[in-house]
Amino acid sequence: MHTAHPLIRMAGTSLLAMTTLALAACAGMTQQEKNTAIGAGVGAIGGSILTGGSTTGTLGGAAVGGVIGHEIEKPKK
């Protein structure tokens, strides 16, 4: 029987956990806050995959993704 690569399993598990948390936590959030949270989650997964699961890569990806998510549809002044 073929088993999934550990990074793929980790990414899938992380994505499931982030999706569950995002859906539970988004009720009282603005759209910009939701975009920031989603960006951070996607960035964390991407950073983890690209760096082989390193903590620094995961946190760096979350930070970059959060900033990008925050800037999407930012209210115009």
Wavefront OBJ file of the C-alpha trace (Angstrom):
o trace
v 0.000 0.000 0.000
v 1.254 3.469 -0.907
v 1.495 6.020 1.906
v 1.639 9.782 1.454
v 4.933 11.615 1.873
v 5.285 12.987 5.432
v 5.307 16.604 4.186
v 2.077 16.065 2.287
v 0.453 14.483 5.338
v 1.682 17.343 7.525
v 0.401 19.955 5.055
v -2.979 18.266 4.833
v -3.304 18.017 8.598
v -2.227 21.639 9.027
v -4.675 22.811 6.383
v -7.527 20.931 8.042
v -6.660 22.372 11.459
v -6.324 25.922 10.116
v -9.611 25.676 8.230
v -11.418 24.442 11.323
v -9.952 27.202 13.473
v -10.644 29.852 10.848
v -14.285 28.862 10.524
v -14.765 28.829 14.284
v -13.014 32.136 14.901
v -14.297 34.252 12.017
v -17.793 35.015 13.296
v -17.009 38.448 14.745
v -14.104 39.384 12.482
v -13.976 42.044 9.796
v -13.124 40.993 6.246
v -9.617 42.423 6.642
v -9.066 40.401 9.828
v -10.296 37.255 8.075
v -7.928 37.894 5.153
v -5.029 38.358 7.584
v -5.812 35.086 9.377
v -6.219 33.147 6.139
v -2.997 34.638 4.736
v -1.110 33.670 7.874
v -2.437 30.109 7.703
v -1.599 29.656 4.045
v 1.814 31.264 4.554
v 2.582 28.965 7.482
v 1.763 25.893 5.436
v 3.799 27.161 2.476
v 6.746 28.093 4.673
v 6.663 24.719 6.367
v 6.599 22.836 3.073
v 9.340 24.935 1.472
v 11.699 24.558 4.439
v 11.053 20.925 5.258
v 9.010 21.694 8.362
v 11.416 24.079 10.093
v 9.940 26.306 12.766
v 11.635 29.382 11.313
v 10.223 28.704 7.853
v 6.737 28.112 9.240
v 6.760 31.300 11.331
v 8.322 33.320 8.517
v 5.697 32.071 6.083
v 2.929 32.929 8.538
v 4.285 36.449 8.981
v 4.608 37.099 5.250
v 1.219 35.546 4.508
v -0.421 37.567 7.264
v 0.952 40.825 5.878
v -0.179 39.958 2.360
v -3.616 38.923 3.615
v -3.907 42.151 5.603
v -3.197 44.260 2.520
v -5.780 42.529 0.327
v -8.892 44.674 -0.043
v -7.465 47.185 2.411
v -9.918 50.052 2.923
v -8.989 53.107 0.872
v -8.376 56.306 2.836
l 1 2 3 4 5 6 7 8 9 10 11 12 13 14 15 16 17 18 19 20 21 22 23 24 25 26 27 28 29 30 31 32 33 34 35 36 37 38 39 40 41 42 43 44 45 46 47 48 49 50 51 52 53 54 55 56 57 58 59 60 61 62 63 64 65 66 67 68 69 70 71 72 73 74 75 76 77
